[in-house]
Amino acid sequence: MASPAPAYAPLWLKVLVIVMGLLIVAGFVVIAAEIARRMSTPNAARSPAAASGFSERIALPAGARVVSMTTAGERLIVHVETQGGPAFAYVVDPRNGAVVGTVEFAPGVGR
């Protein structure tokens, strides 16, 4: 009794499976690279001003001085003190330099 002949896949089928496997691997590499790029620059899509730069002038009260600057989330907080008057915190959007809001600390209030 003769043994059955082994079944072989045609050459075109093997090539097709290899090419599709390579496309899947290349797709995963592209997706991983895009995720890594977006994580390293999370505001790149939302900040055209950062690429072109901007210049913003914030009018301070007479005799005022900038004491410090710090970040809070996606905002820049500028601490300003005036001579004998209130202290202010300017909340600035660093993407376009716009003053989003101010907080006034009246004189005599604990800082």
Sequence and secondary structure as in RCSB ss.txt:
>XXXX:A:sequence
MASPAPAYAPLWLKVLVIVMGLLIVAGFVVIAAEIARRMSTPNAARSPAAASGFSERIALPAGARVVSMTTAGER
LIVHVETQGGPAFAYVVDPRNGAVVGTVEFAPGVGR
>XXXX:A:secstr
          HHHHHHHHHHHHHHHHHHHHHHHHHHHHHH TTTTT HHHHH         TT EEEEEEEETTE
EEEEEE SSS EEEEEEETTTTEEEEEEEE TTS  
